């Protein structure tokens, strides 16, 4: 890794600083340590998830579940927006990296990471992972979403969208998502309260 920071601005709300140094954490800056885990703010799917969180997160307290949390960037973003986040990942090394990034970003009191799924429901569930995993985990993901919650699914290309919509529609009372695109990537957002 370079000795120079990687800085990614994600309008309208976030700035992501990545690297092996200490950076000043403020209300918009997410500080990530060096890592091989996914989610440093440069990938289009991560950027769309950050923008969806900034646009659709409730004003005031909320609970977020981050499925496949990787570096913890989306959980940290939720905490920066005033929420409490729970990140789940199958990779124990990613969990340790995410916890350190939450500390660097000064939100460790509002973010937890684990390899096991939490109980309860969440106002926002976000998953930035591949189509096959989103398809397999659909019942678990839908079961954690609060009745009037927001579901954000990303890591998809255009040909993935029909399969994901068909898989999740029966689990979400037939509701259809809003579809956002950036380059080849797609993000689906179900706002059940809308």
C-alpha positions in Angstrom: 0.0 0.0 0.0 1.2 3.5 -0.8 2.3 5.9 1.9 -0.2 8.5 0.5 -3.8 8.4 1.5 -6.6 7.5 -0.9 -9.3 10.0 -0.5 -12.7 9.4 -2.2 -15.5 12.0 -2.0 -18.9 10.5 -2.2 -21.4 13.4 -2.7 -23.5 14.6 -1.0 -22.4 13.3 2.4 -19.2 11.3 2.8 -15.5 11.5 2.4 -13.6 8.2 2.7 -9.9 8.2 3.6 -8.0 4.9 3.3 -4.4 4.1 4.2 -1.9 3.2 6.9 -2.0 6.5 8.8 -4.1 8.4 11.1 -6.6 10.8 9.7 -9.0 13.2 11.5 -12.5 11.7 11.8 -15.3 14.2 11.6 -19.1 14.0 10.9 -18.6 13.1 7.2 -15.2 11.4 7.1 -14.9 7.6 7.2 -11.4 6.5 8.1 -10.5 3.0 6.9 -7.2 1.3 7.7 -5.2 -0.8 5.3 -7.2 -3.9 4.2 -7.9 -6.5 1.6 -11.6 -6.5 2.6 -14.1 -5.1 0.1 -15.4 -1.6 0.5 -13.0 1.3 0.3 -15.5 3.7 -1.4 -14.0 3.5 -4.9 -16.2 0.8 -6.3 -19.4 2.1 -8.0 -21.7 -0.3 -6.0 -20.2 1.0 -2.7 -20.6 4.6 -3.8 -24.3 4.0 -4.7 -24.9 2.4 -1.3 -23.4 5.4 0.5 -25.5 7.7 -1.6 -28.6 5.7 -0.9 -27.9 5.8 2.8 -27.4 9.5 2.7 -30.7 10.0 0.8 -33.0 7.4 2.4 -31.8 6.9 6.0 -34.4 8.2 8.5 -33.6 11.5 10.2 -32.9 10.7 13.8 -32.1 7.3 15.3 -32.4 4.1 13.2 -31.0 0.6 13.2 -29.1 -0.7 10.2 -28.0 -4.3 9.3 -25.0 -4.5 6.9 -24.9 -7.9 5.3 -21.4 -8.8 4.0 -19.9 -5.8 5.9 -16.3 -6.1 4.6 -14.4 -3.1 5.8 -17.5 -1.8 7.6 -17.8 1.3 5.4 -21.6 1.1 5.2 -22.1 0.4 8.9 -19.7 3.3 9.7 -21.7 5.6 7.3 -24.9 4.7 9.1 -23.3 5.7 12.4 -22.2 9.0 10.9 -25.8 9.6 10.0 -26.9 9.0 13.6 -27.9 5.4 13.4 -26.8 2.2 15.2 -25.3 -0.5 12.9 -24.7 -4.2 13.1 -22.4 -5.6 10.4 -22.2 -9.3 9.7 -19.6 -11.0 7.6 -18.4 -14.6 7.2 -14.7 -13.5 7.3 -13.4 -13.1 10.9 -10.4 -11.1 9.6 -12.9 -8.6 7.9 -14.7 -8.3 11.2 -11.5 -7.3 13.0 -10.7 -4.8 10.2 -14.2 -3.3 10.3 -14.0 -2.9 14.1 -10.7 -1.1 13.8 -12.1 1.2 11.1 -15.1 2.0 13.3 -12.6 3.0 16.0 -10.6 5.1 13.6 -13.8 6.8 12.4 -14.8 7.5 16.0 -18.1 5.6 15.9 -17.1 2.3 17.7 -19.8 2.9 20.3 -22.6 2.8 17.7 -21.3 -0.1 15.5 -21.0 -3.8 16.1 -19.6 -6.5 13.9 -19.9 -10.3 14.1 -19.9 -13.5 12.0 -23.3 -14.4 13.3 -26.7 -12.9 12.3 -28.3 -10.7 14.9 -31.9 -11.1 16.2 -34.5 -8.5 15.7 -35.6 -6.2 12.8 -33.8 -3.2 11.3 -35.0 0.0 9.8 -32.5 -0.4 7.0 -30.9 -3.5 5.6 -28.1 -3.1 3.1 -26.2 -5.8 1.3 -23.5 -5.0 -1.3 -22.6 -8.5 -2.4 -23.0 -10.7 -5.5 -26.3 -11.9 -7.1 -25.9 -15.6 -6.0 -25.3 -14.6 -2.4 -28.2 -12.1 -2.4 -30.4 -14.9 -3.9 -29.4 -17.5 -1.3 -29.8 -15.1 1.6 -33.1 -13.5 0.5 -35.2 -15.1 3.3 -32.8 -14.1 6.0 -32.4 -10.6 4.7 -36.1 -10.0 4.2 -36.8 -11.4 7.7 -34.6 -8.8 9.3 -36.3 -5.9 7.6 -38.7 -3.9 9.7 -42.3 -3.7 8.2 -41.8 -0.1 7.0 -38.0 -0.4 6.4 -35.7 0.3 3.5 -33.8 -2.5 1.7 -30.7 -1.6 -0.3 -29.2 -4.3 -2.5 -26.1 -3.7 -4.6 -23.2 -5.5 -6.3 -25.4 -6.2 -9.3 -25.1 -5.7 -13.0 -28.2 -5.1 -15.3 -28.7 -8.8 -16.1 -28.9 -9.6 -12.4 -31.8 -7.2 -11.8 -34.8 -9.4 -13.0 -33.7 -12.4 -11.0 -33.2 -10.3 -7.8 -36.5 -8.5 -8.2 -38.3 -11.9 -8.8 -36.6 -13.4 -5.7 -37.4 -10.6 -3.3 -40.9 -9.5 -4.6 -42.8 -12.3 -2.8 -40.8 -11.6 0.4 -41.7 -7.9 0.3 -45.5 -8.1 -0.4 -44.9 -7.8 -4.2 -43.3 -4.3 -3.9 -41.0 -3.3 -6.7 -37.6 -1.5 -6.1 -36.3 1.8 -7.4 -33.3 1.0 -9.6 -30.2 3.2 -9.6 -27.2 2.8 -12.0 -23.7 3.9 -12.2 -21.7 2.5 -15.1 -22.3 -1.2 -15.3 -23.5 -1.5 -11.7 -27.0 -1.4 -10.3 -28.4 -0.8 -6.9 -32.0 -1.7 -5.9 -33.8 0.2 -3.2 -37.2 -0.9 -1.7 -38.7 1.9 0.5 -41.6 0.0 2.1 -42.8 3.2 3.9 -43.1 5.1 0.6 
